[in-house]
Amino acid sequence: MYYAVFLVFEGLSFRACARAIKPFVNRTHKAVWDWYQEIGSDTSFHKLFRLGRERVKIFAVDETGITIAGMQAFLFIAYEPFQDRILGLHLVWNPNSISAELFLKDLVKKYGRHPVWTDGADWYPLACESMNLSHHVYMHGSWLWEVTERAVQRLKDRTESFDDLFPCRSHGERCKFRHVRNWINVFWLHHQPMYKSFIKAIEYVLK
């Protein structure tokens, strides 16, 4: 199940993945889709691979626009540059100080209180003030700007083809994001070093 989802994220279609795992277990592409959604929604599984709060030094936060069902949505991303780890992702239709504050609250709950570094967008100072978190603005061209932008672009490159792989069955703002959130959660898992070790252990057993 986990290895099948790993293969999908590596670029195989659901049908191709079902064919690839057939020597081990005979499942349809719909079953692989269901596995993908199940792993994406399993928060207890995600906790196993989360970065320990003692290793987090700062929250480098940025946002990027993505397209879902032909509509513009926005994805907040929190990045830990010293560990090169994505800490969290938060999906909204309209970025504002309230949505930024909700994202920061979730980060604090998981990783503790840390300085927040952003590009200076209007909603971050208000959100940090409400959360009593120190807010700093990184300069364009600085090392922190470069590594954060690289992490955001890596995510955006994968997300731009999202509608082709996971077409939205709702329309516009009626979409509740569930299928999108599950995909984002698997993206987060796929970039955690301990999760990659977990997949390598599965590969060893399969061999």
C-alpha positions in Angstrom: 0.0 0.0 0.0 2.7 2.5 1.0 5.0 1.5 -1.8 2.2 1.8 -4.3 1.5 5.4 -3.2 5.2 6.1 -3.4 5.3 4.9 -7.0 2.4 7.3 -7.9 4.2 10.2 -6.4 7.3 9.2 -8.3 5.4 9.8 -11.5 3.4 6.6 -12.4 -0.2 6.8 -13.2 -2.7 4.9 -11.0 -3.2 2.3 -13.8 0.6 1.9 -14.3 1.1 1.6 -10.6 -1.6 -1.2 -10.4 0.3 -3.0 -13.1 3.7 -2.5 -11.3 2.5 -4.0 -8.0 0.6 -6.9 -9.7 3.4 -9.5 -9.0 2.9 -8.8 -5.2 -0.8 -8.0 -5.0 -3.6 -7.7 -7.6 -5.5 -4.4 -7.2 -7.2 -2.0 -9.5 -6.2 1.6 -10.2 -9.2 2.6 -8.1 -7.8 0.7 -5.1 -4.5 2.6 -5.5 -6.4 5.9 -5.6 -8.2 4.9 -2.4 -4.8 4.1 -0.7 -3.5 7.5 -1.8 -6.4 9.2 -0.1 -6.2 7.0 3.0 -2.5 7.8 3.6 -3.1 11.5 2.9 -5.8 11.6 5.6 -3.9 9.6 8.2 -2.7 12.2 10.6 -1.4 9.6 13.1 0.9 8.2 10.4 2.2 11.7 9.6 3.2 12.3 13.2 5.8 9.5 13.0 7.8 11.5 10.4 7.4 15.0 11.7 10.5 17.0 12.6 11.0 17.3 16.3 10.2 20.7 17.7 13.7 21.0 19.3 15.2 21.0 15.8 13.1 23.9 14.5 14.8 27.2 14.7 12.6 29.5 12.6 9.4 29.5 10.5 10.2 30.7 7.0 6.7 31.3 5.6 5.5 32.1 2.1 2.5 31.5 -0.1 2.0 30.6 -3.7 -1.0 30.6 -6.1 -2.3 27.3 -7.5 -5.3 26.4 -9.8 -8.0 24.0 -8.7 -11.0 23.4 -10.9 -10.1 26.5 -12.9 -10.2 28.6 -9.8 -7.3 30.4 -8.1 -6.4 29.1 -4.7 -3.4 29.8 -2.4 -1.1 27.5 -0.5 0.8 28.7 2.6 4.1 26.9 3.2 6.3 26.8 6.3 9.9 25.9 5.7 12.8 25.1 8.1 15.9 26.2 6.1 18.5 24.8 8.5 16.9 21.3 8.3 15.7 21.7 4.7 12.3 20.5 5.8 8.8 21.5 4.9 7.0 22.0 8.3 3.5 22.6 7.1 1.1 23.5 4.3 -2.2 25.3 4.5 -4.7 25.7 1.6 -7.1 28.7 1.3 -9.1 30.5 -1.4 -8.2 34.0 -0.2 -5.0 34.7 1.8 -5.5 37.2 4.6 -4.4 37.7 8.2 -7.0 35.3 9.6 -5.9 32.4 7.4 -2.2 33.2 8.1 -3.0 33.2 11.9 -4.7 29.8 11.6 -1.7 28.5 9.9 0.7 29.9 12.5 -1.4 28.5 15.3 -1.1 25.0 13.8 2.7 25.4 13.5 3.0 26.5 17.1 0.9 23.6 18.3 3.2 21.2 16.4 6.6 22.8 16.8 6.5 25.4 19.5 7.0 29.1 19.3 9.7 30.4 16.9 10.5 33.6 15.0 8.6 34.0 11.8 10.4 35.2 8.6 8.4 36.2 5.6 8.6 38.3 2.4 6.6 41.1 4.1 3.1 40.4 2.7 0.5 42.5 4.5 -1.2 39.6 6.3 1.8 38.3 8.1 2.5 41.2 10.6 -1.1 41.2 11.8 -1.1 37.4 12.2 2.2 37.5 14.1 1.1 40.3 16.3 -2.1 38.4 17.2 0.0 35.3 18.0 2.6 37.3 19.9 5.3 35.9 17.6 8.4 37.9 16.5 8.1 38.8 12.8 11.1 39.5 10.5 11.2 40.2 6.7 14.0 38.6 4.7 15.5 40.7 1.9 15.1 39.8 -1.7 18.2 38.0 -2.9 19.3 37.0 0.6 20.2 33.3 1.3 16.9 32.8 3.3 14.9 34.3 0.4 16.7 31.9 -2.1 16.2 28.7 -0.1 12.6 29.5 0.7 11.7 30.4 -2.9 13.4 27.2 -4.0 11.3 25.1 -1.6 8.1 26.9 -2.7 8.9 26.5 -6.4 9.6 22.8 -5.9 6.1 22.5 -4.4 4.5 24.7 -7.1 6.1 22.7 -10.0 4.4 19.5 -8.7 1.1 21.2 -7.9 0.6 22.9 -11.2 -0.2 19.5 -12.8 -2.5 18.6 -9.9 -5.7 19.1 -11.9 -4.5 16.8 -14.6 -3.9 14.0 -12.1 -6.7 14.6 -9.6 -9.5 16.5 -11.4 -11.8 18.3 -9.0 -15.3 16.9 -9.0 -16.7 20.0 -7.3 -16.9 23.4 -8.8 -15.1 26.5 -7.7 -15.6 27.5 -4.1 -17.9 24.6 -3.4 -14.8 22.4 -3.4 -13.9 21.5 0.2 -10.3 20.7 -0.7 -10.4 17.2 0.8 -8.8 15.5 -2.2 -6.3 18.4 -2.5 -5.4 18.3 1.2 -4.7 14.5 1.0 -2.4 15.0 -2.0 -0.6 17.9 -0.2 -0.2 15.6 2.9 1.4 12.9 0.7 3.7 15.6 -0.8 4.8 16.6 2.7 5.5 12.9 3.6 7.4 12.3 0.4 9.9 15.0 1.4 10.6 13.7 4.9 14.0 11.9 5.2 12.6 9.3 7.7 9.7 8.5 5.4 12.2 7.9 2.6 14.1 5.5 4.9 10.7 3.8 5.6 10.2 3.3 1.8 13.7 2.0 1.3 13.0 -0.6 4.0 9.9 -1.7 2.1 11.9 -1.9 -1.1 14.4 -4.2 0.7 11.7 -6.5 1.8 10.1 -6.6 -1.7 13.5 -7.6 -3.2 
